[in-house]
Amino acid sequence: MITLYGIKRCSTSSKGEKALKEAGIPYEFVDIRTISPSVEALRQALGRVDKIKKIVNTSGQIYRKEHLKDKLDQMSEEEILDLLHQEGRLVKRPFITDGTMSTAGASEENLKYWIERGH
């Protein structure tokens, strides 16, 4: 079963939901403000990108408020993954996982990945 972490009134979360619905792929929606993805799921998403910032919500209020643009470069990968796990709003949305693979963001490539797998 696919889990989509997002926020109901978020345009990118809605884009992810729409793509899965149109493809007829069942999923469970989880409010990322309440329950964050596991560190392992975050690590899976990190394995699909070339930079850790590609799984970080760099346009969010917390990112700006905490001045993370300056801090992330000084943090280890594990520290960043733990921070994302502790504060789900810092994770790029939609965050989609099936337990063995994860993606962060609503790029065409990410959504195509789930549609082609056709869970």
C-alpha positions in Angstrom: 0.0 0.0 0.0 1.2 3.4 -0.9 1.3 6.2 1.7 1.2 9.8 0.6 2.3 12.3 3.2 1.1 15.8 2.5 -1.2 18.6 3.5 -4.7 18.7 2.2 -4.7 22.3 1.0 -1.1 22.1 -0.5 -1.0 22.3 -4.3 1.8 19.9 -4.7 0.2 17.3 -2.3 -3.0 17.7 -4.4 -1.1 17.2 -7.6 0.3 13.9 -6.2 -3.2 12.8 -5.0 -4.7 13.6 -8.4 -2.1 11.6 -10.3 -2.6 8.5 -8.1 -6.4 8.8 -8.3 -6.4 9.2 -12.0 -4.1 6.1 -12.4 -6.4 4.1 -10.1 -3.7 3.6 -7.5 -5.0 3.2 -4.0 -3.1 5.1 -1.3 -3.4 6.2 2.3 -3.2 10.0 2.9 -1.2 11.0 6.0 -1.1 14.6 7.3 2.7 15.3 7.4 2.2 17.9 10.1 0.9 15.2 12.4 3.0 12.1 11.4 6.4 12.4 9.6 7.9 9.9 7.3 10.4 7.5 9.0 14.1 8.1 8.8 14.4 5.0 6.6 11.7 6.2 4.2 13.5 9.6 4.0 16.8 7.7 3.4 15.1 5.9 0.5 14.0 9.2 -1.1 17.5 10.5 -0.6 18.8 7.6 -2.6 16.9 8.8 -5.7 18.4 12.3 -5.8 21.8 13.9 -6.0 21.5 16.4 -3.2 19.7 16.2 0.2 18.2 19.6 -0.4 16.0 18.0 -3.0 13.9 16.3 -0.3 13.8 19.4 1.9 10.9 21.9 1.6 13.1 24.9 1.0 10.1 27.2 0.3 8.4 26.6 3.7 8.1 29.0 6.7 10.1 26.8 9.0 13.0 26.5 6.6 13.2 30.3 6.4 12.4 31.0 10.1 15.2 28.6 11.2 17.7 29.9 8.6 18.3 26.4 7.4 19.7 27.6 4.1 22.8 28.5 6.1 22.7 25.5 8.5 22.1 22.5 6.3 25.6 22.6 4.8 27.1 22.3 8.3 24.9 19.3 9.2 25.6 15.7 8.6 23.2 13.6 6.5 22.0 11.8 9.6 21.3 15.1 11.4 19.3 16.3 8.4 17.3 13.1 8.1 16.5 13.2 11.9 15.5 16.9 11.6 13.1 16.0 8.7 11.7 13.1 10.7 11.1 15.4 13.7 9.5 18.2 11.7 7.5 16.8 8.7 6.7 20.3 7.4 10.4 20.4 6.3 9.9 17.4 4.0 9.2 18.2 0.3 5.6 17.3 -0.6 4.1 15.1 -1.5 6.2 12.4 0.1 5.2 9.1 -1.3 6.4 5.7 0.0 5.5 2.0 -0.3 8.0 0.9 2.4 10.6 -0.2 -0.1 11.0 3.0 -2.1 10.2 6.7 -1.5 10.0 9.9 -3.4 9.8 13.6 -2.3 8.1 16.2 -4.5 5.6 16.3 -7.3 8.0 16.2 -10.2 6.7 14.5 -13.3 9.5 11.9 -12.9 8.4 11.1 -9.3 4.7 10.7 -10.1 5.5 8.7 -13.2 7.5 6.3 -11.1 4.4 5.5 -9.0 2.1 5.3 -11.9 4.4 2.9 -13.8 4.7 0.7 -10.7 0.9 0.7 -10.6 0.5 -0.4 -7.0 
